[in-house]
Amino acid sequence: MRGLKERIACMAAIGLGAVGSGESIESPASEPMAATQPVSRPEGSEDSRTNDIRVAFDHSGRVGEILVQAGDTVRRGSILAVRARDESGQDDTAALRAALAKAESDLQAARTHYLNKLQQREIGRPAADDEENARLAMEDALRRRNEAVQEVTRSYVEENRLRLRSPVDGRVESVMIESNQWVEAGQPVMIVRWDEEATANGYE
């Protein structure tokens, strides 16, 4: 059985051992912030004596939804507004996640089938052709699973490009746009006042 154990260990080393573990694909850890971000003291302020920051979308488009109003307290990374999708765009995240779940299930089944073929060889019931076919099927399932992961990740990246996030902890001073309004890339749409104390101490 030593040869079988070595093959199983090799499969785990290339990342197959995690397949079927139920782990979900999360959105990218680094999500886009607003176009203007502070360094030490926020730049792009209306008044250099204040901590007012003008925030803007990175891309032109129509505003689909405004999620805050003047006076609201926000955290760094809070979603302030969402840009509407282009007419040709569609939210296919759910379908892509379903495709990924199927690809993971298929890979798990292919891996189990291949391991069964290895076990049959170890106990003296060789079937070289069947074993090779099972190996090729597993590799194909792994390729399709990796492609599905890439598609889900792409979908999350596209989704995050539509979201305008606060670059700082603070308070919304003014909202300069309305829903369904067209905005240009870099056009100020809100003013957020940076709360330096909240940034230093954190909110409870």
Secondary structure, DSSP 8 states (H G I E B T S, - for coil): -HHHHHHHHHHHHTTGGGTTS-------SS----S---SSS-SS-SSTTS-EEEEE-SS-EEEEEE---TT-EE-TT-EEEEE---TT----HHHHHHHHHHHHHHHHHHHHHHHHHHHHHHTT---HHHHHHHHHHHHHHHHHHHHHHHHHHHHHHHHHHTEEE-SSSEEEEEE---TT-EE-TT-EEEEEEE-HHHHHH---
